[in-house]
Amino acid sequence: MLSIFILGIGIDVDGQIDTFAMFGITHQQEAESRKWLENIYEVGVKINGDSIYVSDEARSVAVDTALRRLIYPPVYDWTGANALFKQMQYKIAFWYLINIYHDDPTNRENVLKYVLTLEEVFAMDKVLISVFYTYGLLDPQVATIVNGKPEIHHPEIVEQKLAVVKEMVQYILAYRAQQTKK
């Protein structure tokens, strides 16, 4: 019986057991999943010394008006966030949660509870930071886009939203520390 099971597992090109094949996942699906996971942690705008790195996603946000309308609605709400989660547009959905937290103090506890439940799946501190640095500087509340580049008019709003992300990250880290004690 054991030999039949081993034959059904699959071996990859290096002679290793192909665990994805065990679950019926193709190498293409595996590559797409890894790319998707890398994207959720990718920071859209990074400044390193004199250099500025802008990801493909951030470039798209700067020039695609339909995408901008999706990411930056007039009002951020749970209905929109839930729709984005159902469509698996997690990064944008997390941007909605950051803004709900920022805009409505009565919803802060609910946002934190939601984010902390996702801590089981994602490193939520890294996700929130990557989301902020992908969408925060391109936010129409903060900047206008001229020739595909942001001209920041309200740095105070960027600072407020960054403070919100820092606060959320502090809660996540405290939660994580509490979980490791258990």
Backbone as JSON Lines, residues from 0, in Angstrom:
{"i":0,"aa":"M","n":[0.82,-1.19,0.0],"ca":[0.0,0.0,0.0],"c":[0.87,1.25,0.0]}
{"i":1,"aa":"L","n":[1.94,1.27,0.78],"ca":[2.82,2.41,0.87],"c":[3.47,2.71,-0.48]}
{"i":2,"aa":"S","n":[3.88,1.68,-1.21],"ca":[4.53,1.91,-2.49],"c":[3.57,2.55,-3.49]}
{"i":3,"aa":"I","n":[2.3,2.22,-3.44],"ca":[1.31,2.83,-4.34],"c":[1.16,4.31,-4.01]}
{"i":4,"aa":"F","n":[1.12,4.65,-2.74],"ca":[0.99,6.04,-2.33],"c":[2.19,6.85,-2.79]}
{"i":5,"aa":"I","n":[3.38,6.32,-2.62],"ca":[4.58,7.04,-3.02],"c":[4.6,7.25,-4.52]}
{"i":6,"aa":"L","n":[4.15,6.31,-5.29],"ca":[4.1,6.49,-6.74],"c":[3.14,7.6,-7.14]}
{"i":7,"aa":"G","n":[2.11,7.82,-6.36],"ca":[1.13,8.85,-6.68],"c":[1.56,10.25,-6.28]}
{"i":8,"aa":"I","n":[2.62,10.37,-5.5],"ca":[3.04,11.69,-5.0],"c":[3.64,12.53,-6.12]}
{"i":9,"aa":"G","n":[4.58,12.03,-6.82],"ca":[5.25,12.8,-7.85],"c":[6.61,13.26,-7.36]}
{"i":10,"aa":"I","n":[7.54,13.27,-8.27],"ca":[8.9,13.69,-7.98],"c":[9.23,14.82,-8.94]}
{"i":11,"aa":"D","n":[9.85,15.9,-8.4],"ca":[10.19,17.0,-9.29],"c":[11.51,16.71,-10.0]}
{"i":12,"aa":"V","n":[11.99,17.66,-10.8],"ca":[13.17,17.42,-11.63],"c":[14.44,17.23,-10.81]}
{"i":13,"aa":"D","n":[14.48,17.7,-9.59],"ca":[15.66,17.51,-8.74],"c":[15.6,16.24,-7.94]}
{"i":14,"aa":"G","n":[14.57,15.42,-8.14],"ca":[14.43,14.19,-7.4],"c":[13.78,14.38,-6.05]}
{"i":15,"aa":"Q","n":[13.26,15.55,-5.77],"ca":[12.59,15.83,-4.51],"c":[11.1,15.5,-4.63]}
{"i":16,"aa":"I","n":[10.47,15.23,-3.51],"ca":[9.03,14.99,-3.52],"c":[8.33,16.3,-3.88]}
{"i":17,"aa":"D","n":[7.45,16.24,-4.84],"ca":[6.72,17.42,-5.31],"c":[5.43,17.52,-4.51]}
{"i":18,"aa":"T","n":[5.47,18.3,-3.43],"ca":[4.31,18.39,-2.54],"c":[3.13,19.07,-3.2]}
{"i":19,"aa":"F","n":[3.39,19.98,-4.12],"ca":[2.27,20.63,-4.82],"c":[1.52,19.62,-5.69]}
{"i":20,"aa":"A","n":[2.26,18.7,-6.31],"ca":[1.61,17.68,-7.13],"c":[0.71,16.8,-6.27]}
{"i":21,"aa":"M","n":[1.1,16.6,-5.0],"ca":[0.27,15.81,-4.09],"c":[-1.13,16.39,-3.96]}
{"i":22,"aa":"F","n":[-1.23,17.71,-4.05],"ca":[-2.51,18.38,-3.87],"c":[-3.13,18.81,-5.2]}
{"i":23,"aa":"G","n":[-2.58,18.32,-6.3],"ca":[-3.16,18.62,-7.61],"c":[-2.86,20.02,-8.09]}
{"i":24,"aa":"I","n":[-1.78,20.63,-7.61],"ca":[-1.41,21.99,-8.02],"c":[-0.3,21.88,-9.05]}
{"i":25,"aa":"T","n":[-0.5,22.51,-10.19],"ca":[0.52,22.47,-11.24],"c":[1.65,23.44,-10.9]}
{"i":26,"aa":"H","n":[2.76,23.28,-11.6],"ca":[3.89,24.19,-11.38],"c":[3.52,25.62,-11.81]}
{"i":27,"aa":"Q","n":[2.69,25.76,-12.81],"ca":[2.23,27.09,-13.23],"c":[1.4,27.74,-12.13]}
{"i":28,"aa":"Q","n":[0.5,26.97,-11.53],"ca":[-0.32,27.5,-10.43],"c":[0.56,27.85,-9.23]}
{"i":29,"aa":"E","n":[1.56,27.02,-8.98],"ca":[2.49,27.31,-7.89],"c":[3.23,28.62,-8.15]}
{"i":30,"aa":"A","n":[3.71,28.81,-9.37],"ca":[4.43,30.04,-9.71],"c":[3.52,31.26,-9.59]}
{"i":31,"aa":"E","n":[2.27,31.13,-10.03],"ca":[1.33,32.24,-9.92],"c":[1.04,32.57,-8.46]}
{"i":32,"aa":"S","n":[0.92,31.54,-7.62],"ca":[0.68,31.75,-6.19],"c":[1.85,32.46,-5.53]}
{"i":33,"aa":"R","n":[3.05,32.04,-5.88],"ca":[4.24,32.68,-5.31],"c":[4.35,34.13,-5.75]}
{"i":34,"aa":"K","n":[4.05,34.4,-7.03],"ca":[4.09,35.77,-7.54],"c":[3.05,36.63,-6.82]}
{"i":35,"aa":"W","n":[1.86,36.09,-6.62],"ca":[0.79,36.8,-5.92],"c":[1.21,37.11,-4.49]}
{"i":36,"aa":"L","n":[1.8,36.12,-3.81],"ca":[2.23,36.31,-2.43],"c":[3.36,37.33,-2.34]}
{"i":37,"aa":"E","n":[4.31,37.28,-3.28],"ca":[5.37,38.28,-3.3],"c":[4.79,39.67,-3.49]}
{"i":38,"aa":"N","n":[3.76,39.79,-4.35],"ca":[3.16,41.09,-4.62],"c":[2.52,41.7,-3.39]}
{"i":39,"aa":"I","n":[1.88,40.89,-2.57],"ca":[1.19,41.44,-1.41],"c":[2.18,42.04,-0.42]}
{"i":40,"aa":"Y","n":[3.42,41.57,-0.44],"ca":[4.45,42.11,0.45],"c":[5.35,43.14,-0.24]}
{"i":41,"aa":"E","n":[5.17,43.33,-1.55],"ca":[6.03,44.26,-2.28],"c":[5.64,45.7,-1.99]}
{"i":42,"aa":"V","n":[6.62,46.49,-1.64],"ca":[6.43,47.91,-1.4],"c":[6.43,48.61,-2.75]}
{"i":43,"aa":"G","n":[5.42,49.44,-2.99],"ca":[5.28,50.08,-4.29],"c":[6.26,51.2,-4.55]}
{"i":44,"aa":"V","n":[6.61,51.97,-3.52],"ca":[7.54,53.08,-3.67],"c":[8.57,52.99,-2.56]}
{"i":45,"aa":"K","n":[9.84,52.85,-2.95],"ca":[10.94,52.76,-1.99],"c":[11.96,53.84,-2.32]}
{"i":46,"aa":"I","n":[12.46,54.48,-1.29],"ca":[13.53,55.45,-1.47],"c":[14.76,54.88,-0.8]}
{"i":47,"aa":"N","n":[15.82,54.76,-1.59],"ca":[17.08,54.22,-1.08],"c":[18.19,55.2,-1.47]}
{"i":48,"aa":"G","n":[18.57,56.05,-0.55],"ca":[19.57,57.07,-0.85],"c":[19.02,58.05,-1.88]}
{"i":49,"aa":"D","n":[19.7,58.15,-3.0],"ca":[19.26,59.05,-4.07],"c":[18.32,58.37,-5.06]}
{"i":50,"aa":"S","n":[18.11,57.08,-4.9],"ca":[17.3,56.32,-5.85],"c":[15.88,56.12,-5.34]}
{"i":51,"aa":"I","n":[14.95,56.13,-6.27],"ca":[13.56,55.83,-5.96],"c":[13.16,54.64,-6.81]}
{"i":52,"aa":"Y","n":[12.66,53.6,-6.14],"ca":[12.15,52.41,-6.83],"c":[10.64,52.5,-6.84]}
{"i":53,"aa":"V","n":[10.05,52.35,-8.02],"ca":[8.6,52.34,-8.16],"c":[8.21,51.02,-8.83]}
{"i":54,"aa":"S","n":[7.37,50.26,-8.14],"ca":[6.95,48.96,-8.68],"c":[6.03,49.14,-9.87]}
{"i":55,"aa":"D","n":[5.85,48.06,-10.63],"ca":[4.93,48.09,-11.77],"c":[3.51,48.42,-11.3]}
{"i":56,"aa":"E","n":[3.13,47.89,-10.14],"ca":[1.8,48.16,-9.63],"c":[1.61,49.65,-9.33]}
{"i":57,"aa":"A","n":[2.59,50.26,-8.67],"ca":[2.49,51.7,-8.36],"c":[2.46,52.52,-9.64]}
{"i":58,"aa":"R","n":[3.23,52.12,-10.64],"ca":[3.19,52.83,-11.94],"c":[1.8,52.75,-12.55]}
{"i":59,"aa":"S","n":[1.2,51.57,-12.47],"ca":[-0.16,51.4,-13.0],"c":[-1.15,52.3,-12.26]}
{"i":60,"aa":"V","n":[-1.02,52.37,-10.95],"ca":[-1.92,53.2,-10.15],"c":[-1.78,54.67,-10.57]}
{"i":61,"aa":"A","n":[-0.57,55.08,-10.89],"ca":[-0.32,56.48,-11.26],"c":[-0.94,56.86,-12.6]}
{"i":62,"aa":"V","n":[-1.1,55.89,-13.49],"ca":[-1.56,56.25,-14.85],"c":[-2.93,55.69,-15.23]}
{"i":63,"aa":"D","n":[-3.42,54.7,-14.53],"ca":[-4.68,54.04,-14.89],"c":[-5.84,54.66,-14.09]}
{"i":64,"aa":"T","n":[-6.64,55.49,-14.76],"ca":[-7.71,56.21,-14.05],"c":[-8.78,55.27,-13.52]}
{"i":65,"aa":"A","n":[-9.07,54.2,-14.22],"ca":[-10.08,53.24,-13.73],"c":[-9.58,52.56,-12.46]}
{"i":66,"aa":"L","n":[-8.32,52.2,-12.44],"ca":[-7.73,51.59,-11.25],"c":[-7.72,52.58,-10.09]}
{"i":67,"aa":"R","n":[-7.4,53.83,-10.39],"ca":[-7.4,54.87,-9.34],"c":[-8.8,55.05,-8.74]}
{"i":68,"aa":"R","n":[-9.83,54.99,-9.58],"ca":[-11.2,55.12,-9.06],"c":[-11.54,53.97,-8.12]}
{"i":69,"aa":"L","n":[-11.03,52.78,-8.42],"ca":[-11.27,51.62,-7.56],"c":[-10.53,51.77,-6.23]}
{"i":70,"aa":"I","n":[-9.27,52.17,-6.29],"ca":[-8.43,52.24,-5.1],"c":[-8.81,53.43,-4.22]}
{"i":71,"aa":"Y","n":[-9.22,54.53,-4.84],"ca":[-9.48,55.77,-4.1],"c":[-10.92,56.23,-4.29]}
{"i":72,"aa":"P","n":[-11.89,55.52,-3.71],"ca":[-13.28,55.94,-3.84],"c":[-13.54,57.2,-2.99]}
{"i":73,"aa":"P","n":[-14.65,57.87,-3.22],"ca":[-14.97,59.05,-2.39],"c":[-15.11,58.69,-0.91]}
{"i":74,"aa":"V","n":[-15.64,57.49,-0.61],"ca":[-15.83,57.03,0.76],"c":[-15.37,55.57,0.85]}
{"i":75,"aa":"Y","n":[-14.57,55.29,1.86],"ca":[-14.14,53.92,2.12],"c":[-15.14,53.29,3.09]}
{"i":76,"aa":"D","n":[-15.64,52.1,2.72],"ca":[-16.61,51.45,3.6],"c":[-16.4,49.94,3.59]}
{"i":77,"aa":"W","n":[-17.11,49.29,4.53],"ca":[-16.99,47.83,4.67],"c":[-17.51,47.1,3.45]}
{"i":78,"aa":"T","n":[-18.54,47.63,2.83],"ca":[-19.11,46.97,1.64],"c":[-18.06,46.88,0.54]}
{"i":79,"aa":"G","n":[-17.39,47.98,0.3],"ca":[-16.34,47.98,-0.72],"c":[-15.18,47.07,-0.34]}
{"i":80,"aa":"A","n":[-14.77,47.11,0.92],"ca":[-13.67,46.25,1.38],"c":[-14.05,44.78,1.22]}
{"i":81,"aa":"N","n":[-15.25,44.42,1.65],"ca":[-15.69,43.02,1.53],"c":[-15.74,42.57,0.08]}
{"i":82,"aa":"A","n":[-16.22,43.43,-0.81],"ca":[-16.26,43.07,-2.24],"c":[-14.85,42.81,-2.76]}
{"i":83,"aa":"L","n":[-13.9,43.63,-2.36],"ca":[-12.52,43.45,-2.81],"c":[-11.92,42.16,-2.25]}
{"i":84,"aa":"F","n":[-12.21,41.85,-0.99],"ca":[-11.72,40.58,-0.42],"c":[-12.31,39.4,-1.2]}
{"i":85,"aa":"K","n":[-13.6,39.46,-1.53],"ca":[-14.21,38.37,-2.29],"c":[-13.6,38.22,-3.67]}
{"i":86,"aa":"Q","n":[-13.16,39.33,-4.26],"ca":[-12.52,39.31,-5.57],"c":[-11.02,39.0,-5.47]}
{"i":87,"aa":"M","n":[-10.56,38.74,-4.24],"ca":[-9.16,38.44,-3.96],"c":[-8.23,39.59,-4.34]}
{"i":88,"aa":"Q","n":[-8.72,40.81,-4.25],"ca":[-7.9,41.99,-4.46],"c":[-7.49,42.5,-3.08]}
{"i":89,"aa":"Y","n":[-6.7,41.67,-2.41],"ca":[-6.39,41.88,-1.01],"c":[-5.65,43.19,-0.74]}
{"i":90,"aa":"K","n":[-4.69,43.5,-1.56],"ca":[-3.89,44.69,-1.3],"c":[-4.78,45.94,-1.29]}
{"i":91,"aa":"I","n":[-5.67,46.04,-2.26],"ca":[-6.58,47.19,-2.31],"c":[-7.55,47.12,-1.13]}
{"i":92,"aa":"A","n":[-8.02,45.94,-0.79],"ca":[-8.94,45.78,0.34],"c":[-8.27,46.23,1.64]}
{"i":93,"aa":"F","n":[-6.99,45.93,1.81],"ca":[-6.29,46.38,3.0],"c":[-6.13,47.9,3.01]}
{"i":94,"aa":"W","n":[-5.98,48.49,1.84],"ca":[-5.94,49.95,1.75],"c":[-7.28,50.53,2.24]}
{"i":95,"aa":"Y","n":[-8.37,49.88,1.87],"ca":[-9.68,50.32,2.37],"c":[-9.72,50.24,3.89]}
{"i":96,"aa":"L","n":[-9.19,49.15,4.46],"ca":[-9.21,49.0,5.91],"c":[-8.37,50.08,6.6]}
{"i":97,"aa":"I","n":[-7.23,50.4,6.03],"ca":[-6.42,51.48,6.59],"c":[-7.22,52.78,6.6]}
{"i":98,"aa":"N","n":[-7.92,53.05,5.53],"ca":[-8.69,54.28,5.44],"c":[-9.93,54.27,6.32]}
{"i":99,"aa":"I","n":[-10.58,53.13,6.45],"ca":[-11.72,53.03,7.37],"c":[-11.23,53.31,8.79]}
{"i":100,"aa":"Y","n":[-10.1,52.73,9.14],"ca":[-9.5,52.96,10.46],"c":[-9.19,54.45,10.65]}
{"i":101,"aa":"H","n":[-8.63,55.06,9.63],"ca":[-8.26,56.48,9.68],"c":[-9.49,57.38,9.76]}
{"i":102,"aa":"D","n":[-10.49,57.1,8.94],"ca":[-11.63,58.01,8.79],"c":[-12.69,57.89,9.87]}
{"i":103,"aa":"D","n":[-12.81,56.7,10.47],"ca":[-13.92,56.47,11.39],"c":[-13.43,55.79,12.68]}
{"i":104,"aa":"P","n":[-13.14,56.59,13.71],"ca":[-12.64,56.0,14.96],"c":[-13.58,54.96,15.58]}
{"i":105,"aa":"T","n":[-14.87,55.03,15.29],"ca":[-15.8,54.04,15.85],"c":[-15.6,52.66,15.23]}
{"i":106,"aa":"N","n":[-14.94,52.6,14.09],"ca":[-14.7,51.31,13.42],"c":[-13.31,50.74,13.68]}
{"i":107,"aa":"R","n":[-12.5,51.42,14.44],"ca":[-11.11,50.99,14.64],"c":[-11.02,49.6,15.25]}
{"i":108,"aa":"E","n":[-11.81,49.34,16.24],"ca":[-11.77,48.02,16.88],"c":[-12.16,46.92,15.9]}
{"i":109,"aa":"N","n":[-13.18,47.16,15.1],"ca":[-13.6,46.16,14.1],"c":[-12.52,45.93,13.05]}
{"i":110,"aa":"V","n":[-11.88,46.99,12.61],"ca":[-10.8,46.85,11.63],"c":[-9.67,46.02,12.24]}
{"i":111,"aa":"L","n":[-9.3,46.33,13.47],"ca":[-8.21,45.57,14.13],"c":[-8.57,44.1,14.3]}
{"i":112,"aa":"K","n":[-9.79,43.83,14.69],"ca":[-10.21,42.42,14.83],"c":[-10.1,41.69,13.5]}
{"i":113,"aa":"Y","n":[-10.53,42.34,12.44],"ca":[-10.48,41.74,11.11],"c":[-9.02,41.48,10.7]}
{"i":114,"aa":"V","n":[-8.19,42.5,10.89],"ca":[-6.77,42.38,10.53],"c":[-6.1,41.28,11.35]}
{"i":115,"aa":"L","n":[-6.41,41.21,12.63],"ca":[-5.77,40.21,13.49],"c":[-6.2,38.79,13.13]}
{"i":116,"aa":"T","n":[-7.42,38.62,12.64],"ca":[-7.81,37.28,12.2],"c":[-7.01,36.86,10.97]}
{"i":117,"aa":"L","n":[-6.6,37.82,10.17],"ca":[-5.82,37.51,8.97],"c":[-4.34,37.33,9.27]}
{"i":118,"aa":"E","n":[-3.94,37.65,10.49],"ca":[-2.56,37.44,10.92],"c":[-2.2,35.96,10.85]}
{"i":119,"aa":"E","n":[-3.19,35.09,10.92],"ca":[-2.96,33.65,10.8],"c":[-2.51,33.27,9.38]}
{"i":120,"aa":"V","n":[-2.86,34.09,8.41],"ca":[-2.58,33.78,7.01],"c":[-1.42,34.61,6.46]}
{"i":121,"aa":"F","n":[-1.39,35.88,6.83],"ca":[-0.39,36.83,6.32],"c":[0.42,37.41,7.48]}
{"i":122,"aa":"A","n":[1.6,37.89,7.17],"ca":[2.36,38.71,8.12],"c":[1.78,40.11,7.97]}
{"i":123,"aa":"M","n":[0.75,40.4,8.75],"ca":[-0.05,41.61,8.53],"c":[0.74,42.9,8.73]}
{"i":124,"aa":"D","n":[1.75,42.91,9.56],"ca":[2.56,44.12,9.69],"c":[3.21,44.45,8.35]}
{"i":125,"aa":"K","n":[3.79,43.45,7.71],"ca":[4.44,43.65,6.41],"c":[3.42,44.01,5.33]}
{"i":126,"aa":"V","n":[2.25,43.4,5.39],"ca":[1.21,43.7,4.39],"c":[0.79,45.16,4.5]}
{"i":127,"aa":"L","n":[0.48,45.62,5.7],"ca":[0.02,47.0,5.87],"c":[1.09,48.01,5.45]}
{"i":128,"aa":"I","n":[2.33,47.72,5.75],"ca":[3.41,48.61,5.34],"c":[3.54,48.64,3.82]}
{"i":129,"aa":"S","n":[3.48,47.47,3.19],"ca":[3.59,47.43,1.73],"c":[2.42,48.14,1.07]}
{"i":130,"aa":"V","n":[1.22,47.97,1.64],"ca":[0.04,48.63,1.09],"c":[0.17,50.15,1.2]}
{"i":131,"aa":"F","n":[0.59,50.63,2.36],"ca":[0.75,52.08,2.53],"c":[1.75,52.63,1.53]}
{"i":132,"aa":"Y","n":[2.9,51.98,1.41],"ca":[3.94,52.49,0.51],"c":[3.67,52.19,-0.96]}
{"i":133,"aa":"T","n":[2.58,51.52,-1.25],"ca":[2.16,51.35,-2.63],"c":[1.12,52.41,-3.01]}
{"i":134,"aa":"Y","n":[0.18,52.67,-2.1],"ca":[-0.95,53.55,-2.43],"c":[-0.94,54.9,-1.74]}
{"i":135,"aa":"G","n":[-0.22,55.04,-0.63],"ca":[-0.3,56.26,0.18],"c":[0.15,57.53,-0.51]}
{"i":136,"aa":"L","n":[1.24,57.47,-1.24],"ca":[1.78,58.68,-1.88],"c":[1.03,59.05,-3.16]}
{"i":137,"aa":"L","n":[0.21,58.14,-3.65],"ca":[-0.55,58.39,-4.88],"c":[-1.99,58.76,-4.6]}
{"i":138,"aa":"D","n":[-2.36,58.82,-3.33],"ca":[-3.72,59.11,-2.89],"c":[-4.14,60.51,-3.35]}
{"i":139,"aa":"P","n":[-5.29,60.63,-4.01],"ca":[-5.76,61.96,-4.45],"c":[-5.99,62.94,-3.3]}
{"i":140,"aa":"Q","n":[-6.2,62.43,-2.08],"ca":[-6.29,63.33,-0.93],"c":[-4.94,63.98,-0.63]}
{"i":141,"aa":"V","n":[-3.88,63.36,-1.12],"ca":[-2.52,63.76,-0.8],"c":[-1.84,64.47,-1.97]}
{"i":142,"aa":"A","n":[-2.06,63.95,-3.17],"ca":[-1.28,64.41,-4.32],"c":[-2.12,64.42,-5.59]}
{"i":143,"aa":"T","n":[-1.65,65.16,-6.54],"ca":[-2.2,65.07,-7.9],"c":[-1.14,64.37,-8.74]}
{"i":144,"aa":"I","n":[-1.59,63.68,-9.74],"ca":[-0.67,62.98,-10.62],"c":[-0.47,63.84,-11.87]}
{"i":145,"aa":"V","n":[0.77,64.21,-12.11],"ca":[1.12,65.02,-13.27],"c":[2.16,64.24,-14.07]}
{"i":146,"aa":"N","n":[1.81,63.9,-15.32],"ca":[2.7,63.11,-16.16],"c":[3.14,61.81,-15.49]}
{"i":147,"aa":"G","n":[2.19,61.17,-14.78],"ca":[2.46,59.89,-14.15],"c":[3.25,59.97,-12.86]}
{"i":148,"aa":"K","n":[3.47,61.18,-12.34],"ca":[4.24,61.33,-11.1],"c":[3.42,62.13,-10.09]}
{"i":149,"aa":"P","n":[3.51,61.76,-8.81],"ca":[2.74,62.49,-7.79],"c":[3.37,63.84,-7.44]}
{"i":150,"aa":"E","n":[2.51,64.84,-7.33],"ca":[2.91,66.13,-6.76],"c":[2.16,66.24,-5.44]}
{"i":151,"aa":"I","n":[2.89,66.1,-4.35],"ca":[2.27,66.04,-3.02],"c":[1.89,67.44,-2.56]}
{"i":152,"aa":"H","n":[0.59,67.59,-2.25],"ca":[0.06,68.86,-1.78],"c":[-0.33,68.83,-0.31]}
{"i":153,"aa":"H","n":[-0.54,67.63,0.23],"ca":[-0.97,67.49,1.61],"c":[-0.13,66.44,2.34]}
{"i":154,"aa":"P","n":[1.11,66.79,2.65],"ca":[1.96,65.84,3.37],"c":[1.4,65.49,4.76]}
{"i":155,"aa":"E","n":[0.6,66.39,5.32],"ca":[0.02,66.11,6.65],"c":[-0.91,64.91,6.6]}
{"i":156,"aa":"I","n":[-1.6,64.71,5.48],"ca":[-2.49,63.56,5.35],"c":[-1.67,62.28,5.23]}
{"i":157,"aa":"V","n":[-0.58,62.34,4.5],"ca":[0.32,61.18,4.4],"c":[0.82,60.82,5.8]}
{"i":158,"aa":"E","n":[1.21,61.82,6.56],"ca":[1.7,61.58,7.92],"c":[0.62,60.97,8.81]}
{"i":159,"aa":"Q","n":[-0.62,61.45,8.68],"ca":[-1.73,60.9,9.47],"c":[-1.96,59.43,9.14]}
{"i":160,"aa":"K","n":[-1.97,59.12,7.85],"ca":[-2.21,57.73,7.44],"c":[-1.04,56.84,7.81]}
{"i":161,"aa":"L","n":[0.17,57.37,7.74],"ca":[1.33,56.6,8.17],"c":[1.25,56.34,9.68]}
{"i":162,"aa":"A","n":[0.8,57.32,10.44],"ca":[0.63,57.13,11.89],"c":[-0.4,56.04,12.18]}
{"i":163,"aa":"V","n":[-1.45,55.99,11.37],"ca":[-2.48,54.95,11.5],"c":[-1.86,53.57,11.25]}
{"i":164,"aa":"V","n":[-1.06,53.47,10.2],"ca":[-0.42,52.19,9.88],"c":[0.52,51.79,11.02]}
{"i":165,"aa":"K","n":[1.28,52.73,11.53],"ca":[2.19,52.43,12.65],"c":[1.4,51.94,13.86]}
{"i":166,"aa":"E","n":[0.28,52.58,14.14],"ca":[-0.55,52.17,15.27],"c":[-1.09,50.76,15.07]}
{"i":167,"aa":"M","n":[-1.57,50.48,13.87],"ca":[-2.09,49.15,13.57],"c":[-0.98,48.1,13.69]}
{"i":168,"aa":"V","n":[0.21,48.43,13.2],"ca":[1.34,47.51,13.29],"c":[1.7,47.25,14.74]}
{"i":169,"aa":"Q","n":[1.65,48.27,15.58],"ca":[1.93,48.07,17.0],"c":[0.95,47.08,17.63]}
{"i":170,"aa":"Y","n":[-0.32,47.2,17.28],"ca":[-1.32,46.24,17.78],"c":[-1.01,44.83,17.28]}
{"i":171,"aa":"I","n":[-0.63,44.72,16.02],"ca":[-0.31,43.41,15.44],"c":[0.88,42.78,16.17]}
{"i":172,"aa":"L","n":[1.92,43.57,16.39],"ca":[3.12,43.05,17.06],"c":[2.81,42.65,18.51]}
{"i":173,"aa":"A","n":[1.98,43.43,19.18],"ca":[1.58,43.08,20.56],"c":[0.77,41.79,20.55]}
{"i":174,"aa":"Y","n":[-0.12,41.67,19.6],"ca":[-0.93,40.45,19.47],"c":[-0.03,39.24,19.2]}
{"i":175,"aa":"R","n":[0.91,39.41,18.31],"ca":[1.82,38.33,17.96],"c":[2.65,37.9,19.17]}
{"i":176,"aa":"A","n":[3.12,38.87,19.93],"ca":[3.9,38.56,21.14],"c":[3.04,37.82,22.16]}
{"i":177,"aa":"Q","n":[1.79,38.24,22.27],"ca":[0.87,37.57,23.2],"c":[0.62,36.13,22.77]}
{"i":178,"aa":"Q","n":[0.5,35.9,21.46],"ca":[0.24,34.55,20.95],"c":[1.44,33.62,21.18]}
{"i":179,"aa":"T","n":[2.65,34.16,21.1],"ca":[3.83,33.31,21.31],"c":[3.98,32.93,22.76]}
{"i":180,"aa":"K","n":[3.42,33.71,23.68],"ca":[3.45,33.38,25.11],"c":[2.52,32.22,25.44]}
{"i":181,"aa":"K","n":[1.51,32.05,24.64],"ca":[0.51,30.99,24.92],"c":[1.04,29.62,24.64]}
